[in-house]
Amino acid sequence: MNHYAEGCEVPPHSRMDFRLLAKAVRKEFGIPEADAFPVVQFLEFALPQLYDDFEYQVVEESIMGENHGMTYPDQHRILIREDVYEGAIADKGRDRFTVAHEISHQLVHEGIPLTMARRDAGKLELYRNSEWQADCMAGELLMPYSEIKMMSPRGIVDAYRVSLTAAETQLKAALGRRRCA
Ligand SMILES: [Zn+2]
């Protein structure tokens, strides 16, 4: 049983794949591992460098409804709900995680038409599930393993501007007490 029934099947990746990718992304864009990941700036300035036609849109809550964000990795397009975008700018941990999750879909699922895919992944292994993968990559991007492994959850919250829940989940995953995040 897992909590990713909304996901769809994508090529398999492990947490270690995402840890290495997150490290490479920070290096490529000169973001030190000790720094909080600048999610909004990454959306605005880094993704357009990776994909010429990349665009993101901030969409009214009345249109997005329950969706906090939506990514079309095959179209290089990310939609972020207005209140979530503003929350991310205001350093709210939960909203920063949402933006990192959508960025991760674009980085990890480049070229895959996620919105067209079958959304019945409850029985899939986590490592083949698009939603687990995006959460996993978001966690690695926001909270670098080499830095957090010796930190307390509260220390991680302060340093990386994430929610306490995200910090605790990442710490457990980093220390290997749980297989999934
Ligand atoms: Zn997602």
Backbone and ligand atoms as CSV (ligand in chain L), in Angstrom:
chain,resi,resn,atom,element,x,y,z
A,1,MET,N,N,0.858,-1.205,0.000
A,1,MET,CA,C,0.000,0.000,0.000
A,1,MET,C,C,0.883,1.239,0.000
A,2,ASN,N,N,0.595,2.166,-0.874
A,2,ASN,CA,C,1.345,3.417,-0.820
A,2,ASN,C,C,0.396,4.595,-1.038
A,3,HIS,N,N,0.939,5.781,-0.837
A,3,HIS,CA,C,0.104,6.984,-0.903
A,3,HIS,C,C,0.199,7.675,-2.247
A,4,TYR,N,N,0.604,6.946,-3.266
A,4,TYR,CA,C,0.843,7.582,-4.559
A,4,TYR,C,C,-0.072,7.029,-5.648
A,5,ALA,N,N,-1.318,6.771,-5.286
A,5,ALA,CA,C,-2.267,6.193,-6.233
A,5,ALA,C,C,-2.562,7.116,-7.416
A,6,GLU,N,N,-2.250,8.415,-7.250
A,6,GLU,CA,C,-2.511,9.378,-8.317
A,6,GLU,C,C,-1.426,9.385,-9.396
A,7,GLY,N,N,-0.342,8.708,-9.138
A,7,GLY,CA,C,0.781,8.765,-10.069
A,7,GLY,C,C,0.552,7.960,-11.332
A,8,CYS,N,N,1.472,8.107,-12.273
A,8,CYS,CA,C,1.421,7.242,-13.447
A,8,CYS,C,C,2.785,6.597,-13.649
A,9,GLU,N,N,2.819,5.562,-14.477
A,9,GLU,CA,C,4.045,4.796,-14.633
A,9,GLU,C,C,5.061,5.526,-15.501
A,10,VAL,N,N,6.271,5.637,-14.976
A,10,VAL,CA,C,7.371,6.286,-15.690
A,10,VAL,C,C,8.610,5.386,-15.551
A,11,PRO,N,N,9.655,5.643,-16.345
A,11,PRO,CA,C,10.862,4.813,-16.208
A,11,PRO,C,C,11.385,4.848,-14.772
A,12,PRO,N,N,11.866,3.717,-14.260
A,12,PRO,CA,C,12.261,3.619,-12.853
A,12,PRO,C,C,13.491,4.455,-12.487
A,13,HIS,N,N,13.458,5.010,-11.281
A,13,HIS,CA,C,14.625,5.711,-10.727
A,13,HIS,C,C,14.669,5.485,-9.228
A,14,SER,N,N,15.871,5.440,-8.678
A,14,SER,CA,C,16.037,5.278,-7.236
A,14,SER,C,C,16.277,6.634,-6.586
A,15,ARG,N,N,16.165,6.671,-5.243
A,15,ARG,CA,C,16.490,7.902,-4.521
A,15,ARG,C,C,17.931,8.331,-4.810
A,16,MET,N,N,18.829,7.367,-4.950
A,16,MET,CA,C,20.232,7.714,-5.229
A,16,MET,C,C,20.355,8.442,-6.574
A,17,ASP,N,N,19.575,8.021,-7.573
A,17,ASP,CA,C,19.581,8.736,-8.865
A,17,ASP,C,C,19.241,10.211,-8.637
A,18,PHE,N,N,18.219,10.446,-7.823
A,18,PHE,CA,C,17.762,11.826,-7.609
A,18,PHE,C,C,18.756,12.612,-6.756
A,19,ARG,N,N,19.409,11.906,-5.811
A,19,ARG,CA,C,20.409,12.582,-4.976
A,19,ARG,C,C,21.553,13.106,-5.855
A,20,LEU,N,N,21.978,12.270,-6.793
A,20,LEU,CA,C,23.064,12.672,-7.699
A,20,LEU,C,C,22.603,13.773,-8.652
A,21,LEU,N,N,21.373,13.648,-9.147
A,21,LEU,CA,C,20.848,14.664,-10.058
A,21,LEU,C,C,20.707,16.010,-9.343
A,22,ALA,N,N,20.214,15.972,-8.110
A,22,ALA,CA,C,20.044,17.212,-7.340
A,22,ALA,C,C,21.403,17.887,-7.123
A,23,LYS,N,N,22.406,17.095,-6.825
A,23,LYS,CA,C,23.764,17.620,-6.634
A,23,LYS,C,C,24.256,18.283,-7.924
A,24,ALA,N,N,24.020,17.619,-9.056
A,24,ALA,CA,C,24.457,18.140,-10.353
A,24,ALA,C,C,23.724,19.438,-10.698
A,25,VAL,N,N,22.432,19.507,-10.382
A,25,VAL,CA,C,21.636,20.709,-10.671
A,25,VAL,C,C,22.163,21.880,-9.848
A,26,ARG,N,N,22.417,21.657,-8.553
A,26,ARG,CA,C,22.949,22.745,-7.716
A,26,ARG,C,C,24.307,23.214,-8.252
A,27,LYS,N,N,25.133,22.249,-8.655
A,27,LYS,CA,C,26.463,22.594,-9.167
A,27,LYS,C,C,26.345,23.410,-10.460
A,28,GLU,N,N,25.523,22.930,-11.372
A,28,GLU,CA,C,25.353,23.580,-12.681
A,28,GLU,C,C,24.918,25.043,-12.527
A,29,PHE,N,N,24.036,25.290,-11.561
A,29,PHE,CA,C,23.508,26.649,-11.412
A,29,PHE,C,C,24.156,27.426,-10.259
A,30,GLY,N,N,25.228,26.878,-9.708
A,30,GLY,CA,C,25.975,27.595,-8.676
A,30,GLY,C,C,25.190,27.846,-7.405
A,31,ILE,N,N,24.368,26.862,-7.008
A,31,ILE,CA,C,23.591,26.999,-5.767
A,31,ILE,C,C,24.282,26.162,-4.689
A,32,PRO,N,N,24.953,26.801,-3.717
A,32,PRO,CA,C,25.677,26.035,-2.697
A,32,PRO,C,C,24.754,25.095,-1.911
A,33,GLU,N,N,25.302,23.950,-1.508
A,33,GLU,CA,C,24.472,22.969,-0.795
A,33,GLU,C,C,24.030,23.474,0.576
A,34,ALA,N,N,24.723,24.468,1.104
A,34,ALA,CA,C,24.327,25.014,2.402
A,34,ALA,C,C,23.153,25.988,2.272
A,35,ASP,N,N,22.829,26.395,1.039
A,35,ASP,CA,C,21.769,27.391,0.830
A,35,ASP,C,C,20.396,26.760,0.610
A,36,ALA,N,N,19.355,27.475,1.033
A,36,ALA,CA,C,17.985,27.059,0.710
A,36,ALA,C,C,17.827,27.140,-0.809
A,37,PHE,N,N,17.184,26.141,-1.400
A,37,PHE,CA,C,17.038,26.115,-2.856
A,37,PHE,C,C,16.076,27.223,-3.296
A,38,PRO,N,N,16.512,28.088,-4.224
A,38,PRO,CA,C,15.665,29.217,-4.647
A,38,PRO,C,C,14.622,28.774,-5.674
A,39,VAL,N,N,13.518,28.215,-5.195
A,39,VAL,CA,C,12.549,27.565,-6.103
A,39,VAL,C,C,11.957,28.519,-7.140
A,40,VAL,N,N,11.583,29.735,-6.700
A,40,VAL,CA,C,10.916,30.653,-7.633
A,40,VAL,C,C,11.911,31.165,-8.682
A,41,GLN,N,N,13.116,31.508,-8.241
A,41,GLN,CA,C,14.138,31.952,-9.197
A,41,GLN,C,C,14.484,30.835,-10.175
A,42,PHE,N,N,14.473,29.587,-9.685
A,42,PHE,CA,C,14.786,28.464,-10.567
A,42,PHE,C,C,13.733,28.341,-11.668
A,43,LEU,N,N,12.490,28.531,-11.257
A,43,LEU,CA,C,11.366,28.490,-12.205
A,43,LEU,C,C,11.515,29.609,-13.242
A,44,GLU,N,N,11.897,30.797,-12.772
A,44,GLU,CA,C,11.933,31.967,-13.644
A,44,GLU,C,C,13.169,32.042,-14.531
A,45,PHE,N,N,14.328,31.656,-13.975
A,45,PHE,CA,C,15.573,31.886,-14.715
A,45,PHE,C,C,16.311,30.622,-15.144
A,46,ALA,N,N,16.230,29.555,-14.346
A,46,ALA,CA,C,17.026,28.357,-14.684
A,46,ALA,C,C,16.321,27.466,-15.701
A,47,LEU,N,N,15.048,27.186,-15.491
A,47,LEU,CA,C,14.366,26.288,-16.438
A,47,LEU,C,C,14.360,26.842,-17.871
A,48,PRO,N,N,14.196,28.162,-18.066
A,48,PRO,CA,C,14.277,28.673,-19.448
A,48,PRO,C,C,15.675,28.505,-20.066
A,49,GLN,N,N,16.705,28.356,-19.216
A,49,GLN,CA,C,18.043,28.094,-19.766
A,49,GLN,C,C,18.173,26.646,-20.217
A,50,LEU,N,N,17.439,25.763,-19.556
A,50,LEU,CA,C,17.502,24.345,-19.906
A,50,LEU,C,C,16.610,24.016,-21.105
A,51,TYR,N,N,15.468,24.714,-21.189
A,51,TYR,CA,C,14.515,24.452,-22.267
A,51,TYR,C,C,14.117,25.800,-22.879
A,52,ASP,N,N,14.512,26.014,-24.138
A,52,ASP,CA,C,14.271,27.294,-24.814
A,52,ASP,C,C,12.828,27.769,-24.731
A,53,ASP,N,N,11.912,26.824,-24.880
A,53,ASP,CA,C,10.492,27.195,-24.964
A,53,ASP,C,C,9.777,27.047,-23.625
A,54,PHE,N,N,10.546,26.928,-22.534
A,54,PHE,CA,C,9.891,26.741,-21.232
A,54,PHE,C,C,9.057,27.955,-20.845
A,55,GLU,N,N,7.887,27.707,-20.310
A,55,GLU,CA,C,7.104,28.804,-19.734
A,55,GLU,C,C,6.377,28.325,-18.484
A,56,TYR,N,N,6.194,29.248,-17.543
A,56,TYR,CA,C,5.374,28.906,-16.388
A,56,TYR,C,C,4.289,29.953,-16.273
A,57,GLN,N,N,3.174,29.537,-15.713
A,57,GLN,CA,C,2.060,30.455,-15.534
A,57,GLN,C,C,1.554,30.370,-14.108
A,58,VAL,N,N,1.205,31.517,-13.548
A,58,VAL,CA,C,0.581,31.576,-12.235
A,58,VAL,C,C,-0.919,31.676,-12.495
A,59,VAL,N,N,-1.666,30.718,-11.962
A,59,VAL,CA,C,-3.081,30.579,-12.330
A,59,VAL,C,C,-3.989,30.794,-11.116
A,60,GLU,N,N,-5.058,31.504,-11.336
A,60,GLU,CA,C,-6.022,31.793,-10.257
A,60,GLU,C,C,-6.576,30.521,-9.625
A,61,GLU,N,N,-6.847,30.621,-8.338
A,61,GLU,CA,C,-7.373,29.487,-7.588
A,61,GLU,C,C,-8.711,29.011,-8.170
A,62,SER,N,N,-9.518,29.952,-8.677
A,62,SER,CA,C,-10.828,29.574,-9.215
A,62,SER,C,C,-10.696,28.676,-10.441
A,63,ILE,N,N,-9.563,28.744,-11.119
A,63,ILE,CA,C,-9.330,27.904,-12.305
A,63,ILE,C,C,-8.609,26.609,-11.930
A,64,MET,N,N,-7.612,26.711,-11.054
A,64,MET,CA,C,-6.826,25.527,-10.671
A,64,MET,C,C,-7.574,24.600,-9.723
A,65,GLY,N,N,-8.497,25.148,-8.937
A,65,GLY,CA,C,-9.239,24.315,-7.992
A,65,GLY,C,C,-8.320,23.658,-6.973
A,66,GLU,N,N,-8.459,22.337,-6.819
A,66,GLU,CA,C,-7.692,21.588,-5.819
A,66,GLU,C,C,-6.208,21.446,-6.170
A,67,ASN,N,N,-5.892,21.641,-7.439
A,67,ASN,CA,C,-4.507,21.448,-7.879
A,67,ASN,C,C,-3.613,22.600,-7.438
A,68,HIS,N,N,-2.543,22.274,-6.737
A,68,HIS,CA,C,-1.595,23.306,-6.320
A,68,HIS,C,C,-0.640,23.639,-7.449
A,69,GLY,N,N,-0.396,22.642,-8.293
A,69,GLY,CA,C,0.515,22.841,-9.421
A,69,GLY,C,C,0.267,21.768,-10.460
A,70,MET,N,N,0.762,22.031,-11.670
A,70,MET,CA,C,0.571,21.069,-12.757
A,70,MET,C,C,1.740,21.237,-13.724
A,71,THR,N,N,2.324,20.118,-14.117
A,71,THR,CA,C,3.463,20.209,-15.038
A,71,THR,C,C,3.200,19.382,-16.289
A,72,TYR,N,N,3.556,19.961,-17.433
A,72,TYR,CA,C,3.469,19.283,-18.722
A,72,TYR,C,C,4.905,19.141,-19.234
A,73,PRO,N,N,5.614,18.081,-18.786
A,73,PRO,CA,C,7.044,17.977,-19.113
A,73,PRO,C,C,7.294,17.851,-20.615
A,74,ASP,N,N,6.304,17.363,-21.356
A,74,ASP,CA,C,6.456,17.234,-22.809
A,74,ASP,C,C,6.287,18.587,-23.503
A,75,GLN,N,N,5.641,19.535,-22.827
A,75,GLN,CA,C,5.420,20.876,-23.406
A,75,GLN,C,C,6.289,21.942,-22.744
A,76,HIS,N,N,7.089,21.526,-21.762
A,76,HIS,CA,C,7.943,22.470,-21.017
A,76,HIS,C,C,7.104,23.588,-20.403
A,77,ARG,N,N,6.069,23.156,-19.710
A,77,ARG,CA,C,5.140,24.134,-19.147
A,77,ARG,C,C,4.761,23.735,-17.721
A,78,ILE,N,N,4.801,24.722,-16.823
A,78,ILE,CA,C,4.407,24.497,-15.424
A,78,ILE,C,C,3.352,25.522,-15.040
A,79,LEU,N,N,2.287,25.048,-14.424
A,79,LEU,CA,C,1.267,25.946,-13.877
A,79,LEU,C,C,1.357,25.881,-12.349
A,80,ILE,N,N,1.354,27.050,-11.718
A,80,ILE,CA,C,1.368,27.108,-10.252
A,80,ILE,C,C,0.155,27.931,-9.814
A,81,ARG,N,N,-0.584,27.413,-8.834
A,81,ARG,CA,C,-1.741,28.157,-8.328
A,81,ARG,C,C,-1.249,29.435,-7.649
A,82,GLU,N,N,-2.001,30.513,-7.847
A,82,GLU,CA,C,-1.576,31.841,-7.398
A,82,GLU,C,C,-1.171,31.899,-5.917
A,83,ASP,N,N,-2.016,31.326,-5.047
A,83,ASP,CA,C,-1.718,31.392,-3.608
A,83,ASP,C,C,-0.467,30.579,-3.261
A,84,VAL,N,N,-0.225,29.513,-4.021
A,84,VAL,CA,C,0.961,28.679,-3.795
A,84,VAL,C,C,2.217,29.440,-4.235
A,85,TYR,N,N,2.113,30.126,-5.377
A,85,TYR,CA,C,3.231,30.934,-5.881
A,85,TYR,C,C,3.586,32.028,-4.872
A,86,GLU,N,N,2.569,32.689,-4.377
A,86,GLU,CA,C,2.812,33.754,-3.392
A,86,GLU,C,C,3.380,33.192,-2.094
A,87,GLY,N,N,2.872,32.023,-1.707
A,87,GLY,CA,C,3.393,31.350,-0.508
A,87,GLY,C,C,4.865,30.986,-0.670
A,88,ALA,N,N,5.226,30.538,-1.876
A,88,ALA,CA,C,6.632,30.166,-2.129
A,88,ALA,C,C,7.518,31.401,-2.036
A,89,ILE,N,N,7.052,32.526,-2.571
A,89,ILE,CA,C,7.815,33.780,-2.478
A,89,ILE,C,C,7.958,34.195,-1.012
A,90,ALA,N,N,6.916,33.936,-0.234
A,90,ALA,CA,C,6.929,34.304,1.189
A,90,ALA,C,C,7.638,33.247,2.051
A,91,ASP,N,N,8.322,32.287,1.391
A,91,ASP,CA,C,9.104,31.262,2.089
A,91,ASP,C,C,8.279,30.269,2.903
A,92,LYS,N,N,7.031,30.030,2.510
A,92,LYS,CA,C,6.241,29.004,3.210
A,92,LYS,C,C,6.721,27.626,2.746
A,93,GLY,N,N,7.089,26.805,3.722
A,93,GLY,CA,C,7.701,25.517,3.410
A,93,GLY,C,C,6.863,24.638,2.500
A,94,ARG,N,N,5.577,24.547,2.802
A,94,ARG,CA,C,4.720,23.657,2.021
A,94,ARG,C,C,4.630,24.112,0.562
A,95,ASP,N,N,4.537,25.424,0.368
A,95,ASP,CA,C,4.439,25.945,-1.000
A,95,ASP,C,C,5.770,25.839,-1.745
A,96,ARG,N,N,6.859,26.017,-1.015
A,96,ARG,CA,C,8.172,25.818,-1.640
A,96,ARG,C,C,8.326,24.370,-2.105
A,97,PHE,N,N,7.800,23.441,-1.294
A,97,PHE,CA,C,7.894,22.024,-1.679
A,97,PHE,C,C,7.071,21.761,-2.942
A,98,THR,N,N,5.876,22.376,-3.013
A,98,THR,CA,C,5.038,22.189,-4.209
A,98,THR,C,C,5.759,22.665,-5.460
A,99,VAL,N,N,6.380,23.852,-5.377
A,99,VAL,CA,C,7.088,24.375,-6.555
A,99,VAL,C,C,8.260,23.450,-6.903
A,100,ALA,N,N,8.976,22.970,-5.881
A,100,ALA,CA,C,10.094,22.046,-6.129
A,100,ALA,C,C,9.591,20.738,-6.750
A,101,HIS,N,N,8.407,20.299,-6.328
A,101,HIS,CA,C,7.802,19.078,-6.883
A,101,HIS,C,C,7.517,19.262,-8.381
A,102,GLU,N,N,6.970,20.412,-8.739
A,102,GLU,CA,C,6.665,20.658,-10.164
A,102,GLU,C,C,7.955,20.810,-10.979
A,103,ILE,N,N,8.944,21.516,-10.431
A,103,ILE,CA,C,10.255,21.634,-11.095
A,103,ILE,C,C,10.834,20.229,-11.327
A,104,SER,N,N,10.671,19.378,-10.320
A,104,SER,CA,C,11.203,18.012,-10.413
A,104,SER,C,C,10.522,17.215,-11.518
A,105,HIS,N,N,9.206,17.378,-11.667
A,105,HIS,CA,C,8.526,16.706,-12.788
A,105,HIS,C,C,9.177,17.111,-14.111
A,106,GLN,N,N,9.454,18.427,-14.262
A,106,GLN,CA,C,10.036,18.877,-15.534
A,106,GLN,C,C,11.429,18.281,-15.741
A,107,LEU,N,N,12.239,18.268,-14.679
A,107,LEU,CA,C,13.611,17.767,-14.803
A,107,LEU,C,C,13.652,16.258,-15.025
A,108,VAL,N,N,12.806,15.541,-14.283
A,108,VAL,CA,C,12.896,14.079,-14.271
A,108,VAL,C,C,12.050,13.439,-15.370
A,109,HIS,N,N,10.943,14.078,-15.711
A,109,HIS,CA,C,9.998,13.487,-16.671
A,109,HIS,C,C,9.977,14.226,-18.002
A,110,GLU,N,N,11.074,14.906,-18.309
A,110,GLU,CA,C,11.233,15.624,-19.580
A,110,GLU,C,C,10.742,14.766,-20.751
A,111,GLY,N,N,9.831,15.341,-21.538
A,111,GLY,CA,C,9.356,14.641,-22.734
A,111,GLY,C,C,8.204,13.676,-22.509
A,112,ILE,N,N,7.860,13.400,-21.259
A,112,ILE,CA,C,6.782,12.426,-20.996
A,112,ILE,C,C,5.439,13.163,-20.865
A,113,PRO,N,N,4.439,12.772,-21.654
A,113,PRO,CA,C,3.122,13.436,-21.552
A,113,PRO,C,C,2.352,12.949,-20.328
A,114,LEU,N,N,2.762,13.417,-19.143
A,114,LEU,CA,C,2.192,12.925,-17.880
A,114,LEU,C,C,0.683,13.067,-17.796
A,115,THR,N,N,0.170,14.184,-18.312
A,115,THR,CA,C,-1.264,14.426,-18.144
A,115,THR,C,C,-2.104,13.490,-19.011
A,116,MET,N,N,-1.469,12.866,-20.015
A,116,MET,CA,C,-2.184,11.943,-20.882
A,116,MET,C,C,-2.101,10.501,-20.360
A,117,ALA,N,N,-1.219,10.306,-19.382
A,117,ALA,CA,C,-0.930,8.937,-18.957
A,117,ALA,C,C,-2.024,8.385,-18.046
A,118,ARG,N,N,-2.046,7.096,-17.953
A,118,ARG,CA,C,-2.978,6.396,-17.087
A,118,ARG,C,C,-2.684,6.786,-15.636
A,119,ARG,N,N,-3.692,7.195,-14.928
A,119,ARG,CA,C,-3.450,7.633,-13.553
A,119,ARG,C,C,-4.007,6.614,-12.572
A,120,ASP,N,N,-3.459,5.425,-12.640
A,120,ASP,CA,C,-3.927,4.343,-11.791
A,120,ASP,C,C,-2.712,3.572,-11.314
A,121,ALA,N,N,-1.892,4.264,-10.534
A,121,ALA,CA,C,-0.588,3.703,-10.214
A,121,ALA,C,C,-0.523,3.108,-8.808
A,122,GLY,N,N,-1.667,2.937,-8.184
A,122,GLY,CA,C,-1.675,2.457,-6.800
A,122,GLY,C,C,-0.919,1.166,-6.589
A,123,LYS,N,N,-0.847,0.347,-7.622
A,123,LYS,CA,C,-0.176,-0.946,-7.461
A,123,LYS,C,C,1.253,-0.946,-7.994
A,124,LEU,N,N,1.660,0.192,-8.526
A,124,LEU,CA,C,3.026,0.277,-9.045
A,124,LEU,C,C,4.039,0.311,-7.915
A,125,GLU,N,N,5.244,-0.195,-8.201
A,125,GLU,CA,C,6.338,0.027,-7.256
A,125,GLU,C,C,6.593,1.536,-7.215
A,126,LEU,N,N,6.989,2.036,-6.021
A,126,LEU,CA,C,7.190,3.485,-5.874
A,126,LEU,C,C,8.193,4.025,-6.882
A,127,TYR,N,N,9.260,3.268,-7.137
A,127,TYR,CA,C,10.318,3.807,-8.004
A,127,TYR,C,C,9.893,3.955,-9.461
A,128,ARG,N,N,8.707,3.452,-9.819
A,128,ARG,CA,C,8.166,3.650,-11.169
A,128,ARG,C,C,7.022,4.676,-11.168
A,129,ASN,N,N,6.744,5.265,-10.008
A,129,ASN,CA,C,5.577,6.141,-9.867
A,129,ASN,C,C,5.992,7.613,-10.016
A,130,SER,N,N,5.344,8.322,-10.949
A,130,SER,CA,C,5.722,9.713,-11.245
A,130,SER,C,C,5.626,10.612,-10.016
A,131,GLU,N,N,4.638,10.389,-9.154
A,131,GLU,CA,C,4.457,11.280,-7.991
A,131,GLU,C,C,5.492,11.011,-6.905
A,132,TRP,N,N,5.776,9.735,-6.658
A,132,TRP,CA,C,6.846,9.427,-5.707
A,132,TRP,C,C,8.157,10.028,-6.204
A,133,GLN,N,N,8.432,9.861,-7.487
A,133,GLN,CA,C,9.690,10.372,-8.048
A,133,GLN,C,C,9.798,11.883,-7.889
A,134,ALA,N,N,8.705,12.625,-8.166
A,134,ALA,CA,C,8.746,14.084,-8.057
A,134,ALA,C,C,8.918,14.515,-6.594
A,135,ASP,N,N,8.275,13.813,-5.667
A,135,ASP,CA,C,8.453,14.128,-4.242
A,135,ASP,C,C,9.882,13.824,-3.795
A,136,CYS,N,N,10.379,12.705,-4.250
A,136,CYS,CA,C,11.723,12.279,-3.879
A,136,CYS,C,C,12.758,13.287,-4.396
A,137,MET,N,N,12.631,13.668,-5.659
A,137,MET,CA,C,13.570,14.646,-6.250
A,137,MET,C,C,13.435,15.999,-5.559
A,138,ALA,N,N,12.207,16.403,-5.251
A,138,ALA,CA,C,11.996,17.682,-4.558
A,138,ALA,C,C,12.708,17.658,-3.201
A,139,GLY,N,N,12.576,16.568,-2.475
A,139,GLY,CA,C,13.228,16.432,-1.169
A,139,GLY,C,C,14.745,16.541,-1.296
A,140,GLU,N,N,15.305,15.886,-2.305
A,140,GLU,CA,C,16.764,15.909,-2.499
A,140,GLU,C,C,17.254,17.290,-2.941
A,141,LEU,N,N,16.445,17.971,-3.774
A,141,LEU,CA,C,16.816,19.321,-4.226
A,141,LEU,C,C,16.809,20.307,-3.060
A,142,LEU,N,N,15.757,20.214,-2.257
A,142,LEU,CA,C,15.576,21.177,-1.162
A,142,LEU,C,C,16.517,20.923,0.002
A,143,MET,N,N,16.804,19.628,0.271
A,143,MET,CA,C,17.559,19.264,1.481
A,143,MET,C,C,18.711,18.327,1.127
A,144,PRO,N,N,19.870,18.884,0.762
A,144,PRO,CA,C,20.992,18.050,0.312
A,144,PRO,C,C,21.449,17.059,1.389
A,145,TYR,N,N,21.587,15.815,0.966
A,145,TYR,CA,C,21.948,14.726,1.872
A,145,TYR,C,C,23.213,15.013,2.673
A,146,SER,N,N,24.223,15.522,1.978
A,146,SER,CA,C,25.522,15.707,2.647
A,146,SER,C,C,25.435,16.723,3.781
A,147,GLU,N,N,24.466,17.625,3.697
A,147,GLU,CA,C,24.312,18.658,4.729
A,147,GLU,C,C,23.384,18.225,5.852
A,148,ILE,N,N,22.287,17.563,5.492
A,148,ILE,CA,C,21.238,17.333,6.500
A,148,ILE,C,C,21.466,16.126,7.387
A,149,LYS,N,N,22.330,15.203,6.956
A,149,LYS,CA,C,22.439,13.946,7.698
A,149,LYS,C,C,22.856,14.136,9.151
A,150,MET,N,N,23.539,15.254,9.444
A,150,MET,CA,C,23.946,15.504,10.827
A,150,MET,C,C,23.074,16.576,11.508
A,151,MET,N,N,21.995,17.000,10.838
A,151,MET,CA,C,21.194,18.094,11.384
A,151,MET,C,C,19.939,17.594,12.098
A,152,SER,N,N,19.361,18.456,12.951
A,152,SER,CA,C,18.087,18.145,13.580
A,152,SER,C,C,16.969,18.591,12.642
A,153,PRO,N,N,15.755,18.034,12.784
A,153,PRO,CA,C,14.646,18.490,11.941
A,153,PRO,C,C,14.447,20.010,12.013
A,154,ARG,N,N,14.528,20.587,13.208
A,154,ARG,CA,C,14.356,22.040,13.373
A,154,ARG,C,C,15.457,22.820,12.644
A,155,GLY,N,N,16.653,22.290,12.711
A,155,GLY,CA,C,17.772,22.921,12.013
A,155,GLY,C,C,17.556,22.908,10.512
A,156,ILE,N,N,16.987,21.805,10.025
A,156,ILE,CA,C,16.716,21.688,8.581
A,156,ILE,C,C,15.632,22.685,8.170
A,157,VAL,N,N,14.596,22.814,9.004
A,157,VAL,CA,C,13.514,23.776,8.716
A,157,VAL,C,C,14.094,25.179,8.560
A,158,ASP,N,N,14.966,25.569,9.498
A,158,ASP,CA,C,15.527,26.924,9.474
A,158,ASP,C,C,16.474,27.136,8.291
A,159,ALA,N,N,17.304,26.146,8.036
A,159,ALA,CA,C,18.318,26.314,6.984
A,159,ALA,C,C,17.724,26.230,5.585
A,160,TYR,N,N,16.730,25.351,5.403
A,160,TYR,CA,C,16.255,25.076,4.039
A,160,TYR,C,C,14.826,25.542,3.760
A,161,ARG,N,N,14.210,26.211,4.729
A,161,ARG,CA,C,12.861,26.782,4.554
A,161,ARG,C,C,11.882,25.757,4.019
A,162,VAL,N,N,11.806,24.641,4.748
A,162,VAL,CA,C,10.852,23.574,4.442
A,162,VAL,C,C,9.944,23.388,5.653
A,163,SER,N,N,8.869,22.611,5.481
A,163,SER,CA,C,7.990,22.331,6.614
A,163,SER,C,C,8.679,21.313,7.528
A,164,LEU,N,N,8.225,21.255,8.779
A,164,LEU,CA,C,8.803,20.289,9.716
A,164,LEU,C,C,8.547,18.861,9.218
A,165,THR,N,N,7.356,18.636,8.668
A,165,THR,CA,C,7.021,17.309,8.131
A,165,THR,C,C,7.989,16.911,7.021
A,166,ALA,N,N,8.266,17.856,6.120
A,166,ALA,CA,C,9.188,17.552,5.014
A,166,ALA,C,C,10.585,17.256,5.555
A,167,ALA,N,N,11.005,18.034,6.565
A,167,ALA,CA,C,12.336,17.830,7.145
A,167,ALA,C,C,12.432,16.449,7.793
A,168,GLU,N,N,11.403,16.077,8.537
A,168,GLU,CA,C,11.429,14.778,9.218
A,168,GLU,C,C,11.408,13.630,8.214
A,169,THR,N,N,10.584,13.787,7.172
A,169,THR,CA,C,10.491,12.750,6.135
A,169,THR,C,C,11.829,12.577,5.426
A,170,GLN,N,N,12.456,13.714,5.091
A,170,GLN,CA,C,13.723,13.661,4.367
A,170,GLN,C,C,14.829,13.051,5.231
A,171,LEU,N,N,14.808,13.409,6.501
A,171,LEU,CA,C,15.828,12.892,7.414
A,171,LEU,C,C,15.710,11.377,7.539
A,172,LYS,N,N,14.479,10.887,7.664
A,172,LYS,CA,C,14.270,9.441,7.753
A,172,LYS,C,C,14.755,8.757,6.475
A,173,ALA,N,N,14.423,9.358,5.335
A,173,ALA,CA,C,14.843,8.778,4.049
A,173,ALA,C,C,16.367,8.807,3.934
A,174,ALA,N,N,16.965,9.925,4.363
A,174,ALA,CA,C,18.415,10.084,4.250
A,174,ALA,C,C,19.147,9.069,5.126
A,175,LEU,N,N,18.583,8.822,6.286
A,175,LEU,CA,C,19.240,7.913,7.214
A,175,LEU,C,C,18.849,6.463,6.972
A,176,GLY,N,N,17.934,6.267,5.993
A,176,GLY,CA,C,17.599,4.907,5.588
A,176,GLY,C,C,16.689,4.159,6.533
A,177,ARG,N,N,15.980,4.880,7.392
A,177,ARG,CA,C,15.067,4.195,8.305
A,177,ARG,C,C,13.778,3.795,7.617
A,178,ARG,N,N,13.501,4.504,6.513
A,178,ARG,CA,C,12.334,4.142,5.705
A,178,ARG,C,C,12.781,4.063,4.265
A,179,ARG,N,N,12.152,3.227,3.501
A,179,ARG,CA,C,12.569,3.081,2.107
A,179,ARG,C,C,12.022,4.194,1.235
A,180,CYS,N,N,10.886,4.786,1.639
A,180,CYS,CA,C,10.298,5.783,0.758
A,180,CYS,C,C,9.999,7.055,1.526
A,181,ALA,N,N,9.775,8.103,0.768
A,181,ALA,CA,C,9.475,9.393,1.389
A,181,ALA,C,C,8.054,9.778,1.076
L,1,ZN,ZN,ZN,3.047,15.695,-9.255
